Amino acid sequence: MSNGIRCGCARCRCRGLMAPVVLITIGGLFLLQQFDYGYGFWRTWPVILLVIGAVKLLEASAPTEGHNPGGPQPPAPPAPPAPPAAR
């Protein structure tokens, strides 16, 4: 949104979690590979799909109360003047 105002509903906040959660998961999988527990990234990459599914499920079940997709709405145009009364 170009005006800097963001929607504050729970669904939009959950949608904003997707990228950070996926990046943290990928980092954790690579870290697990470095500790040499026998689980390489090639073996644990499906966890990324599970995390994406969990975030999507959380997003779908979140309420949309207070959803404001476009920020503040522009004011309504003024009403046209009334036609002159006939004599």
FIKOL-532679 format. One record per atom (N, C-alpha, C): x, y, z; chain; atom name; residue number from 1; residue in three letters. Coordinates in Angstrom, 3 decimals, m for minus. Example, Ala and Ser with C-alpha at 12.3 -4.5 7.8 and 13.67 -1.06 7.14 Angstrom:
<nodes>
<<13.190 m5.690 7.800> A N 1 ALA>
<<12.300 m4.500 7.800> A CA 1 ALA>
<<13.200 m3.300 7.800> A C 1 ALA>
<<12.850 m2.250 7.080> A N 2 SER>
<<13.670 m1.060 7.140> A CA 2 SER>
<<12.900 0.030 7.870> A C 2 SER>
</nodes>
This chain:
<nodes>
<<0.831 m1.163 0.000> A N 1 MET>
<<0.000 0.000 0.000> A CA 1 MET>
<<0.882 1.234 0.000> A C 1 MET>
<<0.622 2.071 m0.933> A N 2 SER>
<<1.534 3.182 m1.157> A CA 2 SER>
<<1.474 4.258 m0.087> A C 2 SER>
<<0.367 4.361 0.655> A N 3 ASN>
<<0.273 5.433 1.633> A CA 3 ASN>
<<0.864 5.063 2.987> A C 3 ASN>
<<1.415 3.879 3.127> A N 4 GLY>
<<2.088 3.479 4.353> A CA 4 GLY>
<<1.165 2.938 5.426> A C 4 GLY>
<<m0.132 2.975 5.209> A N 5 ILE>
<<m1.072 2.436 6.183> A CA 5 ILE>
<<m1.320 0.982 5.840> A C 5 ILE>
<<m1.145 0.127 6.822> A N 6 ARG>
<<m1.299 m1.305 6.590> A CA 6 ARG>
<<m2.522 m1.809 7.316> A C 6 ARG>
<<m3.066 m2.878 6.803> A N 7 CYS>
<<m4.224 m3.499 7.436> A CA 7 CYS>
<<m3.760 m4.176 8.725> A C 7 CYS>
<<m4.562 m4.074 9.767> A N 8 GLY>
<<m4.170 m4.627 11.055> A CA 8 GLY>
<<m4.947 m5.872 11.439> A C 8 GLY>
<<m5.701 m6.465 10.499> A N 9 CYS>
<<m6.469 m7.655 10.867> A CA 9 CYS>
<<m5.529 m8.848 11.039> A C 9 CYS>
<<m6.021 m9.851 11.754> A N 10 ALA>
<<m5.191 m11.021 12.068> A CA 10 ALA>
<<m4.766 m11.768 10.811> A C 10 ALA>
<<m5.617 m11.840 9.807> A N 11 ARG>
<<m5.272 m12.573 8.586> A CA 11 ARG>
<<m4.104 m11.910 7.860> A C 11 ARG>
<<m4.120 m10.596 7.767> A N 12 CYS>
<<m3.025 m9.894 7.084> A CA 12 CYS>
<<m1.717 m9.975 7.880> A C 12 CYS>
<<m1.816 m9.976 9.205> A N 13 ARG>
<<m0.601 m10.140 10.017> A CA 13 ARG>
<<m0.015 m11.535 9.821> A C 13 ARG>
<<m0.862 m12.565 9.708> A N 14 CYS>
<<m0.363 m13.928 9.478> A CA 14 CYS>
<<0.269 m14.049 8.101> A C 14 CYS>
<<m0.299 m13.358 7.120> A N 15 ARG>
<<0.251 m13.399 5.770> A CA 15 ARG>
<<1.666 m12.818 5.754> A C 15 ARG>
<<1.913 m11.833 6.603> A N 16 GLY>
<<3.234 m11.230 6.675> A CA 16 GLY>
<<4.275 m12.101 7.350> A C 16 GLY>
<<3.859 m13.199 7.962> A N 17 LEU>
<<4.794 m14.103 8.627> A CA 17 LEU>
<<5.417 m15.135 7.695> A C 17 LEU>
<<4.866 m15.304 6.498> A N 18 MET>
<<5.304 m16.387 5.609> A CA 18 MET>
<<6.810 m16.327 5.320> A C 18 MET>
<<7.312 m15.228 4.823> A N 19 ALA>
<<8.728 m15.140 4.445> A CA 19 ALA>
<<9.662 m15.323 5.642> A C 19 ALA>
<<9.440 m14.641 6.775> A N 20 PRO>
<<10.355 m14.845 7.898> A CA 20 PRO>
<<10.363 m16.286 8.416> A C 20 PRO>
<<9.186 m16.914 8.477> A N 21 VAL>
<<9.122 m18.280 8.994> A CA 21 VAL>
<<9.834 m19.251 8.049> A C 21 VAL>
<<9.653 m19.069 6.746> A N 22 VAL>
<<10.331 m19.949 5.781> A CA 22 VAL>
<<11.842 m19.742 5.843> A C 22 VAL>
<<12.300 m18.501 5.942> A N 23 LEU>
<<13.747 m18.259 6.032> A CA 23 LEU>
<<14.351 m18.846 7.305> A C 23 LEU>
<<13.640 m18.724 8.417> A N 24 ILE>
<<14.130 m19.311 9.672> A CA 24 ILE>
<<14.169 m20.829 9.567> A C 24 ILE>
<<13.177 m21.415 8.916> A N 25 THR>
<<13.159 m22.875 8.740> A CA 25 THR>
<<14.329 m23.335 7.883> A C 25 THR>
<<14.580 m22.641 6.780> A N 26 ILE>
<<15.707 m23.013 5.919> A CA 26 ILE>
<<17.015 m22.880 6.677> A C 26 ILE>
<<17.160 m21.796 7.431> A N 27 GLY>
<<18.375 m21.629 8.234> A CA 27 GLY>
<<18.533 m22.734 9.265> A C 27 GLY>
<<17.429 m23.123 9.900> A N 28 GLY>
<<17.485 m24.216 10.875> A CA 28 GLY>
<<17.863 m25.540 10.241> A C 28 GLY>
<<17.368 m25.786 9.031> A N 29 LEU>
<<17.719 m27.042 8.343> A CA 29 LEU>
<<19.194 m27.073 7.963> A C 29 LEU>
<<19.718 m25.944 7.506> A N 30 PHE>
<<21.149 m25.899 7.196> A CA 30 PHE>
<<21.996 m26.007 8.465> A C 30 PHE>
<<21.519 m25.424 9.547> A N 31 LEU>
<<22.232 m25.544 10.816> A CA 31 LEU>
<<22.241 m26.992 11.290> A C 31 LEU>
<<21.112 m27.681 11.121> A N 32 LEU>
<<21.032 m29.095 11.486> A CA 32 LEU>
<<22.021 m29.919 10.671> A C 32 LEU>
<<22.194 m29.554 9.401> A N 33 GLN>
<<23.157 m30.245 8.552> A CA 33 GLN>
<<24.589 m30.006 9.043> A C 33 GLN>
<<24.885 m28.803 9.535> A N 34 GLN>
<<26.228 m28.494 10.010> A CA 34 GLN>
<<26.586 m29.256 11.283> A C 34 GLN>
<<25.595 m29.561 12.115> A N 35 PHE>
<<25.858 m30.299 13.339> A CA 35 PHE>
<<26.045 m31.788 13.087> A C 35 PHE>
<<25.845 m32.217 11.856> A N 36 ASP>
<<26.113 m33.587 11.440> A CA 36 ASP>
<<25.334 m34.620 12.256> A C 36 ASP>
<<24.022 m34.386 12.360> A N 37 TYR>
<<23.160 m35.363 13.029> A CA 37 TYR>
<<22.728 m36.470 12.085> A C 37 TYR>
<<23.171 m36.429 10.874> A N 38 GLY>
<<22.790 m37.436 9.901> A CA 38 GLY>
<<21.606 m37.011 9.052> A C 38 GLY>
<<21.112 m35.802 9.297> A N 39 TYR>
<<20.000 m35.301 8.501> A CA 39 TYR>
<<20.521 m34.173 7.634> A C 39 TYR>
<<20.717 m34.434 6.370> A N 40 GLY>
<<21.157 m33.393 5.450> A CA 40 GLY>
<<19.957 m32.624 4.921> A C 40 GLY>
<<20.247 m31.493 4.310> A N 41 PHE>
<<19.166 m30.678 3.752> A CA 41 PHE>
<<18.385 m31.468 2.712> A C 41 PHE>
<<19.061 m32.291 1.938> A N 42 TRP>
<<18.411 m33.079 0.898> A CA 42 TRP>
<<17.382 m34.042 1.483> A C 42 TRP>
<<17.502 m34.327 2.758> A N 43 ARG>
<<16.591 m35.265 3.399> A CA 43 ARG>
<<15.487 m34.565 4.202> A C 43 ARG>
<<15.703 m33.324 4.559> A N 44 THR>
<<14.745 m32.632 5.414> A CA 44 THR>
<<14.012 m31.489 4.712> A C 44 THR>
<<14.217 m31.265 3.420> A N 45 TRP>
<<13.569 m30.156 2.735> A CA 45 TRP>
<<12.048 m30.236 2.767> A C 45 TRP>
<<11.395 m31.391 2.869> A N 46 PRO>
<<9.931 m31.391 2.957> A CA 46 PRO>
<<9.395 m30.644 4.187> A C 46 PRO>
<<10.238 m30.417 5.177> A N 47 VAL>
<<9.810 m29.646 6.348> A CA 47 VAL>
<<9.401 m28.236 5.908> A C 47 VAL>
<<10.047 m27.704 4.881> A N 48 ILE>
<<9.691 m26.377 4.367> A CA 48 ILE>
<<8.245 m26.385 3.879> A C 48 ILE>
<<7.852 m27.444 3.183> A N 49 LEU>
<<6.476 m27.533 2.700> A CA 49 LEU>
<<5.490 m27.631 3.862> A C 49 LEU>
<<5.864 m28.345 4.906> A N 50 LEU>
<<4.999 m28.445 6.079> A CA 50 LEU>
<<4.845 m27.084 6.769> A C 50 LEU>
<<5.920 m26.335 6.854> A N 51 VAL>
<<5.865 m25.014 7.483> A CA 51 VAL>
<<5.005 m24.064 6.648> A C 51 VAL>
<<5.154 m24.093 5.332> A N 52 ILE>
<<4.323 m23.254 4.471> A CA 52 ILE>
<<2.850 m23.620 4.642> A C 52 ILE>
<<2.548 m24.906 4.680> A N 53 GLY>
<<1.170 m25.339 4.891> A CA 53 GLY>
<<0.624 m24.901 6.233> A C 53 GLY>
<<1.454 m24.953 7.270> A N 54 ALA>
<<1.006 m24.544 8.604> A CA 54 ALA>
<<0.704 m23.045 8.639> A C 54 ALA>
<<1.534 m22.239 7.999> A N 55 VAL>
<<1.292 m20.796 7.976> A CA 55 VAL>
<<0.037 m20.485 7.154> A C 55 VAL>
<<m0.168 m21.181 6.039> A N 56 LYS>
<<m1.369 m20.978 5.237> A CA 56 LYS>
<<m2.623 m21.383 6.001> A C 56 LYS>
<<m2.540 m22.463 6.777> A N 57 LEU>
<<m3.668 m22.896 7.587> A CA 57 LEU>
<<m3.967 m21.869 8.675> A C 57 LEU>
<<m2.935 m21.345 9.292> A N 58 LEU>
<<m3.101 m20.301 10.304> A CA 58 LEU>
<<m3.725 m19.050 9.685> A C 58 LEU>
<<m3.280 m18.703 8.495> A N 59 GLU>
<<m3.810 m17.542 7.795> A CA 59 GLU>
<<m5.291 m17.733 7.443> A C 59 GLU>
<<m5.650 m18.922 6.996> A N 60 ALA>
<<m7.034 m19.186 6.604> A CA 60 ALA>
<<m7.980 m19.211 7.796> A C 60 ALA>
<<m7.485 m19.583 8.956> A N 61 SER>
<<m8.353 m19.676 10.127> A CA 61 SER>
<<m8.391 m18.385 10.944> A C 61 SER>
<<m7.592 m17.406 10.573> A N 62 ALA>
<<m7.553 m16.138 11.320> A CA 62 ALA>
<<m8.765 m15.284 10.960> A C 62 ALA>
<<m9.312 m14.559 11.928> A N 63 PRO>
<<m10.465 m13.708 11.634> A CA 63 PRO>
<<m10.066 m12.482 10.814> A C 63 PRO>
<<m11.038 m11.943 10.088> A N 64 THR>
<<m10.779 m10.761 9.260> A CA 64 THR>
<<m11.437 m9.518 9.827> A C 64 THR>
<<m11.739 m9.515 11.102> A N 65 GLU>
<<m12.356 m8.342 11.721> A CA 65 GLU>
<<m11.412 m7.146 11.606> A C 65 GLU>
<<m11.932 m6.063 11.134> A N 66 GLY>
<<m11.134 m4.852 10.984> A CA 66 GLY>
<<m10.295 m4.819 9.725> A C 66 GLY>
<<m10.599 m5.693 8.749> A N 67 HIS>
<<m9.816 m5.741 7.513> A CA 67 HIS>
<<m10.006 m4.446 6.728> A C 67 HIS>
<<m8.910 m3.858 6.318> A N 68 ASN>
<<m8.920 m2.608 5.575> A CA 68 ASN>
<<m7.942 m2.756 4.421> A C 68 ASN>
<<m8.384 m3.290 3.271> A N 69 PRO>
<<m7.445 m3.632 2.204> A CA 69 PRO>
<<m6.745 m2.458 1.543> A C 69 PRO>
<<m7.366 m1.300 1.480> A N 70 GLY>
<<m6.748 m0.217 0.738> A CA 70 GLY>
<<m6.442 1.015 1.556> A C 70 GLY>
<<m6.423 0.887 2.849> A N 71 GLY>
<<m6.182 2.059 3.669> A CA 71 GLY>
<<m7.443 2.898 3.763> A C 71 GLY>
<<m7.306 4.159 4.106> A N 72 PRO>
<<m8.491 5.001 4.241> A CA 72 PRO>
<<m9.192 5.179 2.910> A C 72 PRO>
<<m10.488 5.159 2.939> A N 73 GLN>
<<m11.281 5.323 1.721> A CA 73 GLN>
<<m11.413 6.801 1.390> A C 73 GLN>
<<m11.432 7.133 0.101> A N 74 PRO>
<<m11.594 8.540 m0.271> A CA 74 PRO>
<<m12.997 9.008 0.101> A C 74 PRO>
<<m13.149 10.297 0.360> A N 75 PRO>
<<m14.478 10.792 0.719> A CA 75 PRO>
<<m15.441 10.642 m0.448> A C 75 PRO>
<<m16.706 10.461 m0.114> A N 76 ALA>
<<m17.729 10.330 m1.149> A CA 76 ALA>
<<m17.894 11.660 m1.875> A C 76 ALA>
<<m18.190 11.606 m3.180> A N 77 PRO>
<<m18.380 12.864 m3.906> A CA 77 PRO>
<<m19.620 13.576 m3.378> A C 77 PRO>
<<m19.648 14.889 m3.476> A N 78 PRO>
<<m20.811 15.629 m2.968> A CA 78 PRO>
<<m22.058 15.282 m3.780> A C 78 PRO>
<<m23.190 15.340 m3.122> A N 79 ALA>
<<m24.458 15.044 m3.789> A CA 79 ALA>
<<m24.750 16.141 m4.798> A C 79 ALA>
<<m25.367 15.758 m5.927> A N 80 PRO>
<<m25.701 16.792 m6.922> A CA 80 PRO>
<<m26.778 17.720 m6.356> A C 80 PRO>
<<m26.801 18.964 m6.820> A N 81 PRO>
<<m27.808 19.905 m6.296> A CA 81 PRO>
<<m29.212 19.460 m6.712> A C 81 PRO>
<<m30.164 19.790 m5.885> A N 82 ALA>
<<m31.544 19.435 m6.172> A CA 82 ALA>
<<m32.040 20.273 m7.345> A C 82 ALA>
<<m32.904 19.686 m8.191> A N 83 PRO>
<<m33.420 20.466 m9.333> A CA 83 PRO>
<<m34.321 21.585 m8.817> A C 83 PRO>
<<m34.361 22.685 m9.537> A N 84 PRO>
<<m35.213 23.800 m9.100> A CA 84 PRO>
<<m36.685 23.387 m9.113> A C 84 PRO>
<<m37.426 23.911 m8.194> A N 85 ALA>
<<m38.851 23.587 m8.090> A CA 85 ALA>
<<m39.605 24.269 m9.240> A C 85 ALA>
<<m40.535 23.529 m9.815> A N 86 ALA>
<<m41.353 24.078 m10.912> A CA 86 ALA>
<<m42.469 24.947 m10.345> A C 86 ALA>
<<m42.842 26.051 m11.027> A N 87 ARG>
<<m43.898 26.947 m10.539> A CA 87 ARG>
<<m45.182 26.689 m11.199> A C 87 ARG>
</nodes>
